[in-house]
Amino acid sequence: MGIKGSLFLLLGISLGYSLLIIVRKYSGFLSGIPLGKEFKPPHIRYDSRLLYALTLILLLVLPLIVGDYYIDVFILAGIYIILALGLNVVIGFSGLLNLGFAAFYAIGAYTCGLLTTKAGLGFWSSLPMSVFIATVSGLILAFPALRLRGDYLAIVTLGAGEIVRLTLNNWDSLTGGPNGISGIPSPFVFGFELSKLSHYYYPVLFFVLFTIFIVRRLYYSRTGRAWLALREDEVAAEAMGINTTKYKFLAFSFGAFWAGLAGALFAGKMRFISPESFTFMESVFIACMVILGGIGSIPGVILGALILVILPEVLREFQLYRMLALGIGLVLMMVFRPQGLWRRG
Protein backbone atom coordinates (compact mmCIF):
# COMPACT_ATOMS: atom_id res chain seq x y z
CA MET A 1 0.00 0.00 0.00
CA GLY A 2 2.96 2.35 0.44
CA ILE A 3 3.54 4.98 3.11
CA LYS A 4 0.55 7.08 2.06
CA GLY A 5 -1.81 4.15 2.07
CA SER A 6 -0.51 2.97 5.44
CA LEU A 7 -1.07 6.41 6.95
CA PHE A 8 -4.64 6.48 5.65
CA LEU A 9 -5.22 2.99 7.04
CA LEU A 10 -3.84 4.05 10.45
CA LEU A 11 -6.05 7.13 10.41
CA GLY A 12 -9.12 5.07 9.53
CA ILE A 13 -8.45 2.54 12.30
CA SER A 14 -7.92 5.34 14.83
CA LEU A 15 -11.15 7.08 13.84
CA GLY A 16 -13.06 3.82 13.93
CA TYR A 17 -11.73 2.94 17.38
CA SER A 18 -12.57 6.43 18.64
CA LEU A 19 -16.09 6.11 17.25
CA LEU A 20 -16.46 2.74 18.99
CA ILE A 21 -15.41 4.27 22.34
CA ILE A 22 -17.89 7.13 21.91
CA VAL A 23 -20.70 4.76 20.96
CA ARG A 24 -20.04 2.50 23.95
CA LYS A 25 -19.84 5.48 26.30
CA TYR A 26 -23.02 7.21 25.17
CA SER A 27 -25.12 4.24 24.05
CA GLY A 28 -27.03 4.28 27.34
CA PHE A 29 -27.79 7.96 27.01
CA LEU A 30 -28.75 7.76 23.35
CA SER A 31 -31.05 4.80 23.95
CA GLY A 32 -33.19 7.07 26.10
CA ILE A 33 -34.02 9.53 23.33
CA PRO A 34 -36.93 8.82 20.94
CA LEU A 35 -34.58 7.40 18.30
CA GLY A 36 -33.73 4.47 20.56
CA LYS A 37 -37.30 3.76 21.57
CA GLU A 38 -39.90 1.94 19.58
CA PHE A 39 -41.07 4.30 16.87
CA LYS A 40 -44.76 5.12 17.13
CA PRO A 41 -46.06 6.83 14.01
CA PRO A 42 -48.67 9.55 14.43
CA HIS A 43 -52.27 8.43 14.22
CA ILE A 44 -53.25 9.03 10.63
CA ARG A 45 -56.39 7.63 9.11
CA TYR A 46 -55.94 6.12 5.70
CA ASP A 47 -57.40 3.32 3.66
CA SER A 48 -54.85 0.51 3.55
CA ARG A 49 -56.51 -0.97 0.47
CA LEU A 50 -55.98 2.30 -1.41
CA LEU A 51 -52.32 2.34 -0.35
CA TYR A 52 -51.82 -1.24 -1.53
CA ALA A 53 -53.55 -0.46 -4.84
CA LEU A 54 -51.34 2.60 -5.47
CA THR A 55 -48.22 0.60 -4.62
CA LEU A 56 -49.26 -2.19 -6.99
CA ILE A 57 -49.95 0.29 -9.80
CA LEU A 58 -46.53 1.86 -9.26
CA LEU A 59 -44.84 -1.54 -9.40
CA LEU A 60 -46.71 -2.46 -12.58
CA VAL A 61 -45.73 0.70 -14.46
CA LEU A 62 -42.16 0.75 -13.11
CA PRO A 63 -40.58 -0.82 -16.25
CA LEU A 64 -42.17 1.95 -18.33
CA ILE A 65 -40.54 4.80 -16.39
CA VAL A 66 -37.05 3.50 -15.52
CA GLY A 67 -34.20 2.05 -17.53
CA ASP A 68 -32.91 -1.52 -17.80
CA TYR A 69 -30.24 -0.97 -15.14
CA TYR A 70 -32.82 -0.11 -12.49
CA ILE A 71 -35.10 -2.93 -13.65
CA ASP A 72 -32.19 -5.34 -13.22
CA VAL A 73 -31.68 -4.07 -9.65
CA PHE A 74 -35.38 -4.42 -8.83
CA ILE A 75 -35.48 -7.98 -10.25
CA LEU A 76 -32.53 -8.91 -8.07
CA ALA A 77 -34.22 -7.23 -5.09
CA GLY A 78 -37.38 -9.28 -5.75
CA ILE A 79 -35.40 -12.54 -5.77
CA TYR A 80 -33.74 -11.59 -2.49
CA ILE A 81 -37.10 -10.67 -0.96
CA ILE A 82 -38.28 -14.23 -1.67
CA LEU A 83 -35.07 -15.61 -0.16
CA ALA A 84 -35.29 -13.39 2.92
CA LEU A 85 -38.94 -14.29 3.53
CA GLY A 86 -38.05 -17.98 3.28
CA LEU A 87 -35.21 -17.61 5.77
CA ASN A 88 -37.46 -15.54 8.01
CA VAL A 89 -39.73 -18.58 8.36
CA VAL A 90 -36.77 -20.57 9.73
CA ILE A 91 -35.07 -17.91 11.85
CA GLY A 92 -37.84 -15.42 12.59
CA PHE A 93 -40.86 -17.67 13.02
CA SER A 94 -39.26 -20.86 14.37
CA GLY A 95 -36.09 -19.54 16.00
CA LEU A 96 -33.84 -22.05 14.17
CA LEU A 97 -30.51 -20.51 13.16
CA ASN A 98 -29.72 -21.60 9.59
CA LEU A 99 -26.38 -20.42 8.14
CA GLY A 100 -26.50 -22.67 5.07
CA PHE A 101 -29.61 -21.28 3.41
CA ALA A 102 -27.72 -20.61 0.16
CA ALA A 103 -27.51 -24.39 -0.31
CA PHE A 104 -31.24 -24.62 -1.08
CA TYR A 105 -30.90 -21.55 -3.29
CA ALA A 106 -28.17 -23.36 -5.22
CA ILE A 107 -30.16 -26.60 -5.45
CA GLY A 108 -33.12 -24.76 -6.96
CA ALA A 109 -30.92 -22.91 -9.45
CA TYR A 110 -28.93 -25.97 -10.53
CA THR A 111 -32.01 -28.16 -10.84
CA CYS A 112 -33.56 -25.59 -13.15
CA GLY A 113 -30.31 -25.22 -15.10
CA LEU A 114 -29.79 -28.97 -15.55
CA LEU A 115 -33.39 -29.69 -16.54
CA THR A 116 -33.48 -26.90 -19.13
CA THR A 117 -30.04 -27.51 -20.67
CA LYS A 118 -29.63 -31.30 -20.44
CA ALA A 119 -33.16 -32.67 -20.16
CA GLY A 120 -34.67 -30.32 -22.73
CA LEU A 121 -37.44 -29.01 -20.49
CA GLY A 122 -38.71 -25.45 -20.52
CA PHE A 123 -38.42 -23.03 -17.62
CA TRP A 124 -42.01 -23.48 -16.44
CA SER A 125 -41.75 -27.27 -16.66
CA SER A 126 -38.57 -27.33 -14.59
CA LEU A 127 -39.80 -24.82 -11.99
CA PRO A 128 -41.99 -27.28 -9.98
CA MET A 129 -39.21 -29.88 -9.94
CA SER A 130 -36.68 -27.27 -8.78
CA VAL A 131 -38.93 -26.26 -5.90
CA PHE A 132 -39.70 -29.89 -5.03
CA ILE A 133 -36.05 -31.00 -4.87
CA ALA A 134 -35.10 -27.96 -2.78
CA THR A 135 -37.99 -28.72 -0.40
CA VAL A 136 -36.91 -32.35 -0.04
CA SER A 137 -33.36 -31.15 0.66
CA GLY A 138 -34.68 -28.95 3.45
CA LEU A 139 -36.57 -31.91 4.84
CA ILE A 140 -33.37 -34.00 4.84
CA LEU A 141 -31.40 -31.26 6.58
CA ALA A 142 -34.08 -31.08 9.27
CA PHE A 143 -33.08 -34.54 10.55
CA PRO A 144 -29.84 -33.42 12.28
CA ALA A 145 -31.64 -30.27 13.45
CA LEU A 146 -34.06 -32.21 15.62
CA ARG A 147 -31.63 -32.59 18.53
CA LEU A 148 -29.60 -29.40 18.04
CA ARG A 149 -30.13 -25.80 19.06
CA GLY A 150 -28.35 -22.47 18.86
CA ASP A 151 -24.68 -22.52 17.85
CA TYR A 152 -24.62 -26.27 17.22
CA LEU A 153 -27.47 -26.02 14.75
CA ALA A 154 -25.74 -23.08 13.03
CA ILE A 155 -22.55 -25.13 12.63
CA VAL A 156 -24.43 -28.08 11.12
CA THR A 157 -26.31 -25.91 8.62
CA LEU A 158 -23.11 -24.06 7.74
CA GLY A 159 -21.40 -27.38 7.05
CA ALA A 160 -24.33 -28.56 4.93
CA GLY A 161 -24.14 -25.40 2.86
CA GLU A 162 -20.42 -25.89 2.23
CA ILE A 163 -20.96 -29.55 1.32
CA VAL A 164 -23.47 -28.54 -1.35
CA ARG A 165 -21.18 -25.82 -2.73
CA LEU A 166 -18.13 -28.11 -2.88
CA THR A 167 -20.19 -30.86 -4.52
CA LEU A 168 -21.35 -28.45 -7.21
CA ASN A 169 -17.79 -27.20 -7.64
CA ASN A 170 -16.24 -30.68 -8.06
CA TRP A 171 -18.91 -32.71 -9.89
CA ASP A 172 -17.68 -31.65 -13.32
CA SER A 173 -19.58 -34.25 -15.31
CA LEU A 174 -22.96 -33.08 -14.04
CA THR A 175 -22.67 -29.48 -12.84
CA GLY A 176 -19.80 -28.26 -15.00
CA GLY A 177 -17.63 -27.66 -11.96
CA PRO A 178 -16.23 -24.13 -11.58
CA ASN A 179 -17.35 -23.32 -15.14
CA GLY A 180 -20.98 -23.69 -14.11
CA ILE A 181 -23.94 -24.09 -16.45
CA SER A 182 -24.52 -21.68 -19.32
CA GLY A 183 -27.14 -21.39 -22.02
CA ILE A 184 -30.14 -21.58 -19.70
CA PRO A 185 -33.12 -20.57 -21.89
CA SER A 186 -35.46 -17.70 -21.12
CA PRO A 187 -39.02 -18.57 -20.07
CA PHE A 188 -41.88 -18.35 -22.55
CA VAL A 189 -45.42 -17.16 -21.83
CA PHE A 190 -48.00 -18.12 -24.50
CA GLY A 191 -45.20 -18.40 -27.06
CA PHE A 192 -43.71 -15.03 -26.14
CA GLU A 193 -40.09 -15.14 -24.96
CA LEU A 194 -39.31 -13.12 -21.83
CA SER A 195 -35.86 -12.21 -23.08
CA LYS A 196 -35.79 -8.58 -21.95
CA LEU A 197 -35.44 -7.48 -18.35
CA SER A 198 -38.63 -5.44 -18.58
CA HIS A 199 -40.47 -8.65 -19.56
CA TYR A 200 -38.87 -10.85 -16.89
CA TYR A 201 -39.71 -8.27 -14.23
CA TYR A 202 -43.40 -9.21 -14.18
CA PRO A 203 -43.04 -12.95 -13.37
CA VAL A 204 -40.64 -12.03 -10.55
CA LEU A 205 -43.13 -9.43 -9.26
CA PHE A 206 -45.91 -12.02 -9.36
CA PHE A 207 -43.88 -14.54 -7.33
CA VAL A 208 -42.86 -11.84 -4.81
CA LEU A 209 -46.51 -10.93 -4.21
CA PHE A 210 -47.44 -14.61 -4.07
CA THR A 211 -44.70 -15.26 -1.47
CA ILE A 212 -45.79 -12.32 0.68
CA PHE A 213 -49.42 -13.47 0.58
CA ILE A 214 -48.66 -17.10 1.50
CA VAL A 215 -46.13 -16.29 4.23
CA ARG A 216 -48.44 -13.71 5.78
CA ARG A 217 -51.38 -16.11 5.78
CA LEU A 218 -49.21 -18.82 7.29
CA TYR A 219 -47.95 -16.44 10.01
CA TYR A 220 -51.49 -15.98 11.34
CA SER A 221 -52.42 -19.65 10.96
CA ARG A 222 -52.25 -22.40 13.55
CA THR A 223 -48.90 -23.53 12.12
CA GLY A 224 -47.51 -20.03 12.44
CA ARG A 225 -48.56 -19.81 16.07
CA ALA A 226 -46.91 -23.17 16.74
CA TRP A 227 -43.68 -21.88 15.17
CA LEU A 228 -43.80 -18.78 17.37
CA ALA A 229 -44.26 -20.95 20.46
CA LEU A 230 -41.31 -23.08 19.34
CA ARG A 231 -39.20 -19.95 18.94
CA GLU A 232 -40.03 -18.54 22.37
CA ASP A 233 -39.55 -21.74 24.41
CA GLU A 234 -39.23 -25.18 22.86
CA VAL A 235 -39.62 -27.03 26.18
CA ALA A 236 -42.77 -25.10 27.10
CA ALA A 237 -44.20 -25.59 23.60
CA GLU A 238 -43.65 -29.35 23.81
CA ALA A 239 -45.20 -29.40 27.29
CA MET A 240 -48.30 -27.70 25.87
CA GLY A 241 -48.75 -30.51 23.35
CA ILE A 242 -47.07 -29.00 20.27
CA ASN A 243 -45.26 -31.59 18.17
CA THR A 244 -41.91 -29.76 17.94
CA THR A 245 -40.39 -32.39 15.63
CA LYS A 246 -43.17 -31.95 13.11
CA TYR A 247 -42.94 -28.17 13.10
CA LYS A 248 -39.15 -28.17 12.77
CA PHE A 249 -39.54 -30.35 9.66
CA LEU A 250 -42.19 -27.95 8.35
CA ALA A 251 -40.02 -24.88 9.00
CA PHE A 252 -36.95 -26.22 7.21
CA SER A 253 -38.88 -27.62 4.25
CA PHE A 254 -41.09 -24.55 3.89
CA GLY A 255 -38.09 -22.20 3.99
CA ALA A 256 -36.28 -24.36 1.43
CA PHE A 257 -39.38 -24.22 -0.79
CA TRP A 258 -38.96 -20.47 -1.27
CA ALA A 259 -35.20 -20.78 -1.67
CA GLY A 260 -35.74 -23.26 -4.51
CA LEU A 261 -38.21 -20.88 -6.16
CA ALA A 262 -35.75 -17.99 -5.88
CA GLY A 263 -32.96 -20.17 -7.27
CA ALA A 264 -35.00 -21.08 -10.36
CA LEU A 265 -35.85 -17.40 -10.93
CA PHE A 266 -32.17 -16.50 -10.55
CA ALA A 267 -31.16 -19.12 -13.12
CA GLY A 268 -33.80 -17.86 -15.56
CA LYS A 269 -32.62 -14.29 -15.14
CA MET A 270 -28.85 -14.83 -15.34
CA ARG A 271 -28.96 -17.75 -17.85
CA PHE A 272 -25.68 -18.80 -16.27
CA ILE A 273 -24.97 -20.19 -12.81
CA SER A 274 -21.79 -21.22 -11.03
CA PRO A 275 -20.87 -22.27 -7.46
CA GLU A 276 -19.42 -18.80 -6.79
CA SER A 277 -22.95 -17.41 -6.60
CA PHE A 278 -23.87 -19.64 -3.63
CA THR A 279 -21.09 -19.23 -1.09
CA PHE A 280 -21.33 -18.95 2.68
CA MET A 281 -21.28 -15.17 2.36
CA GLU A 282 -24.52 -15.40 0.38
CA SER A 283 -26.17 -17.08 3.36
CA VAL A 284 -24.78 -14.37 5.64
CA PHE A 285 -26.06 -11.69 3.27
CA ILE A 286 -29.58 -13.12 3.35
CA ALA A 287 -29.42 -13.44 7.15
CA CYS A 288 -28.38 -9.78 7.37
CA MET A 289 -31.56 -8.82 5.52
CA VAL A 290 -33.66 -10.62 8.12
CA ILE A 291 -31.73 -9.14 11.05
CA LEU A 292 -31.63 -5.61 9.67
CA GLY A 293 -35.32 -5.48 8.84
CA GLY A 294 -36.48 -7.17 12.02
CA ILE A 295 -36.46 -10.87 12.86
CA GLY A 296 -39.96 -12.27 12.47
CA SER A 297 -41.39 -9.16 10.80
CA ILE A 298 -42.61 -9.65 7.23
CA PRO A 299 -42.60 -5.91 6.27
CA GLY A 300 -39.24 -5.53 8.02
CA VAL A 301 -37.65 -8.37 6.06
CA ILE A 302 -38.88 -6.84 2.79
CA LEU A 303 -37.44 -3.48 3.85
CA GLY A 304 -34.14 -5.07 4.85
CA ALA A 305 -33.82 -6.86 1.49
CA LEU A 306 -34.55 -3.66 -0.43
CA ILE A 307 -31.99 -1.69 1.58
CA LEU A 308 -29.18 -4.23 1.27
CA VAL A 309 -29.73 -4.71 -2.47
CA ILE A 310 -30.47 -1.13 -3.53
CA LEU A 311 -28.19 0.81 -1.16
CA PRO A 312 -24.90 -0.68 -2.51
CA GLU A 313 -26.03 0.31 -6.02
CA VAL A 314 -26.76 3.85 -4.87
CA LEU A 315 -23.30 4.02 -3.29
CA ARG A 316 -21.55 2.54 -6.32
CA GLU A 317 -19.62 5.80 -6.85
CA PHE A 318 -18.03 5.17 -3.45
CA GLN A 319 -17.16 1.58 -4.32
CA LEU A 320 -14.07 1.45 -2.10
CA TYR A 321 -15.99 2.51 0.99
CA ARG A 322 -19.55 1.27 0.50
CA MET A 323 -19.02 -2.07 2.27
CA LEU A 324 -17.25 -0.23 5.11
CA ALA A 325 -20.23 2.13 5.41
CA LEU A 326 -22.62 -0.83 5.31
CA GLY A 327 -20.70 -2.62 8.06
CA ILE A 328 -20.67 0.49 10.26
CA GLY A 329 -24.41 0.87 9.71
CA LEU A 330 -25.07 -2.72 10.81
CA VAL A 331 -22.95 -2.26 13.95
CA LEU A 332 -24.83 0.92 14.86
CA MET A 333 -28.13 -0.88 14.25
CA MET A 334 -27.15 -3.61 16.69
CA VAL A 335 -26.24 -0.99 19.31
CA PHE A 336 -29.21 1.38 19.04
CA ARG A 337 -31.98 -0.75 17.53
CA PRO A 338 -31.29 -4.46 18.02
CA GLN A 339 -34.92 -5.37 17.25
CA GLY A 340 -34.45 -4.21 13.62
CA LEU A 341 -35.90 -1.41 11.55
CA TRP A 342 -39.42 -2.80 11.70
CA ARG A 343 -40.15 -4.62 14.91
CA ARG A 344 -42.47 -7.59 14.63
CA GLY A 345 -45.97 -7.17 15.94
Secondary structure per residue as TSV (DSSP state, phi and psi in degrees):
chain	resnum	aa	ss	phi	psi
A	1	M	-	360.0	-19.5
A	2	G	H	83.0	172.6
A	3	I	H	-65.1	-42.5
A	4	K	H	-62.9	-46.0
A	5	G	H	-64.1	-38.2
A	6	S	H	-64.4	-40.0
A	7	L	H	-64.2	-41.9
A	8	F	H	-63.7	-39.3
A	9	L	H	-64.3	-43.2
A	10	L	H	-62.1	-41.5
A	11	L	H	-63.6	-42.1
A	12	G	H	-64.6	-41.7
A	13	I	H	-65.0	-40.7
A	14	S	H	-64.0	-44.5
A	15	L	H	-65.2	-40.4
A	16	G	H	-64.4	-41.1
A	17	Y	H	-66.8	-38.3
A	18	S	H	-64.0	-42.3
A	19	L	H	-62.2	-38.9
A	20	L	H	-63.1	-42.1
A	21	I	H	-63.0	-43.2
A	22	I	H	-64.2	-42.8
A	23	V	H	-63.4	-43.8
A	24	R	H	-65.7	-33.5
A	25	K	H	-73.9	-39.9
A	26	Y	H	-106.8	8.6
A	27	S	H	-63.3	-37.0
A	28	G	H	-65.0	-39.7
A	29	F	H	-69.1	-43.3
A	30	L	H	-69.5	-28.1
A	31	S	T	-69.2	-13.7
A	32	G	T	-86.1	-15.2
A	33	I	S	-83.2	164.1
A	34	P	G	-54.8	-27.9
A	35	L	G	-62.2	-34.3
A	36	G	G	-83.8	-14.8
A	37	K	S	-87.9	170.5
A	38	E	-	-65.0	125.0
A	39	F	-	-71.1	127.3
A	40	K	-	-116.8	104.4
A	41	P	-	-65.0	152.4
A	42	P	-	-63.0	151.4
A	43	H	-	-74.0	106.2
A	44	I	-	-124.2	128.5
A	45	R	-	-84.8	127.2
A	46	Y	-	-153.0	158.6
A	47	D	-	-90.4	112.1
A	48	S	H	-63.3	-32.7
A	49	R	H	-65.1	-37.3
A	50	L	H	-65.8	-40.2
A	51	L	H	-63.6	-43.6
A	52	Y	H	-64.2	-38.7
A	53	A	H	-65.6	-42.4
A	54	L	H	-65.4	-39.6
A	55	T	H	-64.5	-41.7
A	56	L	H	-64.8	-41.6
A	57	I	H	-62.0	-42.6
A	58	L	H	-61.5	-42.1
A	59	L	H	-67.0	-34.0
A	60	L	H	-70.8	-35.7
A	61	V	H	-92.9	-0.6
A	62	L	H	-56.4	-44.3
A	63	P	H	-62.3	-18.7
A	64	L	H	-84.3	-15.1
A	65	I	H	-117.4	-7.3
A	66	V	S	-126.8	164.0
A	67	G	-	-83.6	178.1
A	68	D	H	-64.5	-32.9
A	69	Y	H	-61.2	-46.8
A	70	Y	H	-69.4	-35.0
A	71	I	H	-63.2	-40.6
A	72	D	H	-60.7	-41.9
A	73	V	H	-64.9	-42.2
A	74	F	H	-69.5	-33.7
A	75	I	H	-64.3	-44.9
A	76	L	H	-63.1	-39.2
A	77	A	H	-63.3	-39.7
A	78	G	H	-62.8	-41.4
A	79	I	H	-63.4	-41.4
A	80	Y	H	-71.3	-29.5
A	81	I	H	-62.7	-43.0
A	82	I	H	-62.0	-43.9
A	83	L	H	-62.3	-46.0
A	84	A	H	-65.6	-38.6
A	85	L	H	-65.9	-37.4
A	86	G	H	-65.0	-43.5
A	87	L	H	-69.3	-29.7
A	88	N	H	-64.5	-30.6
A	89	V	I	-62.6	-40.5
A	90	V	I	-77.1	-49.6
A	91	I	I	-85.2	-49.6
A	92	G	I	-76.5	-42.7
A	93	F	I	-82.9	-45.2
A	94	S	T	-99.0	-17.5
A	95	G	-	75.4	23.2
A	96	L	-	-102.1	117.3
A	97	L	-	-79.7	111.8
A	98	N	-	-115.0	112.5
A	99	L	S	-105.9	13.7
A	100	G	-	-123.9	31.7
A	101	F	T	-65.9	-26.2
A	102	A	H	-65.1	-17.9
A	103	A	H	-63.7	-43.9
A	104	F	H	-68.7	-35.3
A	105	Y	H	-58.6	-45.0
A	106	A	H	-67.8	-39.8
A	107	I	H	-63.1	-43.0
A	108	G	H	-63.0	-42.5
A	109	A	H	-67.3	-44.5
A	110	Y	H	-71.3	-35.1
A	111	T	H	-62.0	-44.3
A	112	C	H	-63.6	-43.6
A	113	G	H	-63.6	-42.8
A	114	L	H	-69.5	-40.7
A	115	L	H	-68.3	-33.6
A	116	T	H	-82.4	-30.6
A	117	T	H	-94.6	-33.6
A	118	K	T	-107.9	-29.2
A	119	A	S	-96.9	-9.9
A	120	G	-	78.2	14.5
A	121	L	-	-83.1	159.1
A	122	G	-	-83.6	173.3
A	123	F	H	-61.7	-46.7
A	124	W	H	-70.4	-27.8
A	125	S	H	-73.8	-33.5
A	126	S	H	-84.7	-18.0
A	127	L	H	-60.2	-49.2
A	128	P	H	-60.8	-38.4
A	129	M	H	-68.1	-36.2
A	130	S	H	-62.6	-45.1
A	131	V	H	-66.6	-40.0
A	132	F	H	-64.7	-46.1
A	133	I	H	-66.3	-38.4
A	134	A	H	-64.8	-39.3
A	135	T	H	-64.9	-42.7
A	136	V	H	-63.1	-37.7
A	137	S	H	-62.8	-40.9
A	138	G	H	-63.6	-36.6
A	139	L	H	-65.5	-38.8
A	140	I	H	-67.6	-41.5
A	141	L	H	-66.3	-23.8
A	142	A	H	-67.9	-21.6
A	143	F	H	-59.7	-51.5
A	144	P	H	-70.6	-14.7
A	145	A	H	-79.9	-10.7
A	146	L	T	-66.2	-32.9
A	147	R	T	-108.6	7.9
A	148	L	-	-118.0	151.3
A	149	R	-	-142.1	161.2
A	150	G	H	57.8	-128.5
A	151	D	H	-63.8	-35.9
A	152	Y	H	-65.6	-40.8
A	153	L	H	-64.9	-40.2
A	154	A	H	-61.6	-40.5
A	155	I	H	-65.4	-41.8
A	156	V	H	-64.3	-45.6
A	157	T	H	-67.4	-35.0
A	158	L	H	-62.6	-44.6
A	159	G	H	-63.4	-38.8
A	160	A	H	-63.6	-40.1
A	161	G	H	-63.0	-40.9
A	162	E	H	-69.6	-34.8
A	163	I	H	-61.2	-44.4
A	164	V	H	-63.5	-44.7
A	165	R	H	-63.6	-44.1
A	166	L	H	-67.5	-35.0
A	167	T	H	-63.1	-45.3
A	168	L	H	-64.6	-31.9
A	169	N	H	-78.0	-23.6
A	170	N	H	-111.4	-12.5
A	171	W	-	-87.5	73.5
A	172	D	H	-61.3	-38.6
A	173	S	H	-65.9	-26.9
A	174	L	H	-105.3	-49.6
A	175	T	H	-97.1	-7.3
A	176	G	-	83.4	1.0
A	177	G	G	61.3	-142.3
A	178	P	G	-63.5	-22.4
A	179	N	G	-74.1	-18.3
A	180	G	-	72.2	-161.2
A	181	I	E	-121.2	125.4
A	182	S	E	-118.6	169.7
A	183	G	-	77.2	23.2
A	184	I	-	-68.8	124.1
A	185	P	-	-72.5	155.9
A	186	S	-	-75.9	152.3
A	187	P	-	-72.5	154.2
A	188	F	E	-115.8	143.7
A	189	V	E	-128.2	110.7
A	190	F	T	53.7	42.7
A	191	G	T	80.6	-0.7
A	192	F	E	-100.4	123.8
A	193	E	E	-80.5	128.9
A	194	L	-	-88.4	67.0
A	195	S	-	-85.8	-26.7
A	196	K	S	-90.5	154.4
A	197	L	H	-62.5	-37.5
A	198	S	H	-65.1	-26.2
A	199	H	H	-81.1	-40.8
A	200	Y	H	-71.6	-19.4
A	201	Y	H	-60.0	-37.8
A	202	Y	H	-71.0	-42.7
A	203	P	H	-60.6	-38.9
A	204	V	H	-64.2	-42.6
A	205	L	H	-61.0	-41.8
A	206	F	H	-60.3	-45.9
A	207	F	H	-70.2	-30.8
A	208	V	H	-64.6	-48.2
A	209	L	H	-63.9	-38.6
A	210	F	H	-63.5	-42.1
A	211	T	H	-63.5	-45.5
A	212	I	H	-60.2	-43.6
A	213	F	H	-62.6	-47.6
A	214	I	H	-68.3	-44.6
A	215	V	H	-65.1	-39.6
A	216	R	H	-66.0	-42.8
A	217	R	H	-63.7	-38.8
A	218	L	H	-68.9	-34.0
A	219	Y	H	-59.8	-39.2
A	220	Y	T	-92.3	6.5
A	221	S	S	-88.7	178.5
A	222	R	H	-64.4	-37.5
A	223	T	H	-64.1	-41.8
A	224	G	H	-62.4	-41.2
A	225	R	H	-65.3	-36.0
A	226	A	H	-66.1	-39.7
A	227	W	H	-62.0	-41.9
A	228	L	H	-64.1	-39.6
A	229	A	H	-64.6	-39.1
A	230	L	H	-63.1	-38.4
A	231	R	H	-67.5	-41.9
A	232	E	H	-71.9	-45.7
A	233	D	-	-161.8	105.8
A	234	E	H	-66.0	-39.7
A	235	V	H	-65.2	-44.7
A	236	A	H	-65.1	-39.1
A	237	A	H	-63.0	-41.8
A	238	E	H	-67.5	-35.7
A	239	A	H	-66.7	-27.4
A	240	M	T	-84.7	3.0
A	241	G	T	98.9	7.6
A	242	I	-	-81.5	129.5
A	243	N	-	-77.2	92.2
A	244	T	H	-64.8	-34.5
A	245	T	H	-61.6	-45.5
A	246	K	H	-61.3	-44.3
A	247	Y	H	-77.0	-23.6
A	248	K	H	-67.9	-43.4
A	249	F	H	-58.4	-45.5
A	250	L	H	-62.5	-41.6
A	251	A	H	-64.0	-47.8
A	252	F	H	-65.9	-44.0
A	253	S	H	-70.4	-37.8
A	254	F	H	-69.1	-39.6
A	255	G	H	-63.8	-41.2
A	256	A	H	-66.1	-29.9
A	257	F	H	-55.8	-48.7
A	258	W	H	-72.4	-31.7
A	259	A	H	-65.4	-39.5
A	260	G	H	-64.6	-38.6
A	261	L	H	-63.6	-45.2
A	262	A	H	-64.3	-37.5
A	263	G	H	-63.5	-41.5
A	264	A	H	-65.0	-41.0
A	265	L	H	-64.5	-38.0
A	266	F	H	-64.7	-42.8
A	267	A	H	-63.7	-40.9
A	268	G	H	-67.1	-30.6
A	269	K	H	-76.4	-50.2
A	270	M	H	-78.6	-29.8
A	271	R	S	63.1	8.6
A	272	F	E	-152.6	134.7
A	273	I	E	-135.2	149.4
A	274	S	-	-147.9	162.4
A	275	P	G	-61.3	-21.7
A	276	E	G	-66.9	-16.4
A	277	S	G	-85.3	-3.3
A	278	F	G	-133.0	46.7
A	279	T	-	-82.9	178.0
A	280	F	H	-61.3	-35.3
A	281	M	H	-64.5	-25.9
A	282	E	H	-66.8	-40.4
A	283	S	H	-63.8	-40.9
A	284	V	H	-64.4	-39.7
A	285	F	H	-62.3	-42.8
A	286	I	H	-67.4	-40.1
A	287	A	H	-63.9	-35.1
A	288	C	H	-63.3	-34.8
A	289	M	H	-62.1	-42.8
A	290	V	H	-67.3	-42.9
A	291	I	H	-70.0	-42.8
A	292	L	H	-64.5	-45.2
A	293	G	H	-72.1	-34.9
A	294	G	-	132.1	112.2
A	295	I	T	-63.2	124.8
A	296	G	T	90.9	-7.8
A	297	S	-	-99.1	120.6
A	298	I	H	-67.8	-49.6
A	299	P	H	-62.0	-35.5
A	300	G	H	-65.2	-41.0
A	301	V	H	-64.3	-40.8
A	302	I	H	-61.6	-44.4
A	303	L	H	-63.3	-42.8
A	304	G	H	-62.5	-40.8
A	305	A	H	-64.9	-42.8
A	306	L	H	-62.7	-42.0
A	307	I	H	-65.4	-47.9
A	308	L	H	-73.6	-17.9
A	309	V	H	-92.3	-43.7
A	310	I	H	-82.6	-37.9
A	311	L	H	-59.9	-44.9
A	312	P	H	-59.4	-30.9
A	313	E	H	-71.6	-36.8
A	314	V	H	-65.9	-35.3
A	315	L	T	-93.5	20.6
A	316	R	G	-61.8	-29.3
A	317	E	G	-65.4	-23.8
A	318	F	G	-107.2	51.8
A	319	Q	T	-59.0	-34.7
A	320	L	T	-71.3	-21.7
A	321	Y	T	-119.2	-2.2
A	322	R	H	-68.4	-38.0
A	323	M	H	-70.1	-33.0
A	324	L	H	-63.7	-44.8
A	325	A	H	-64.2	-38.0
A	326	L	H	-65.7	-42.1
A	327	G	H	-63.7	-42.5
A	328	I	H	-62.6	-40.5
A	329	G	H	-62.1	-40.6
A	330	L	H	-66.5	-39.4
A	331	V	H	-63.1	-44.7
A	332	L	H	-64.2	-35.3
A	333	M	H	-62.6	-42.1
A	334	M	H	-66.8	-28.2
A	335	V	H	-79.3	-49.0
A	336	F	H	-97.2	-23.8
A	337	R	-	-145.2	69.9
A	338	P	T	-66.2	-17.9
A	339	Q	T	-79.3	-5.0
A	340	G	-	98.1	172.7
A	341	L	S	-66.7	-35.5
A	342	W	S	-129.1	96.7
A	343	R	-	-66.9	141.5
A	344	R	-	-66.8	150.1
A	345	G	-	-79.1	360.0
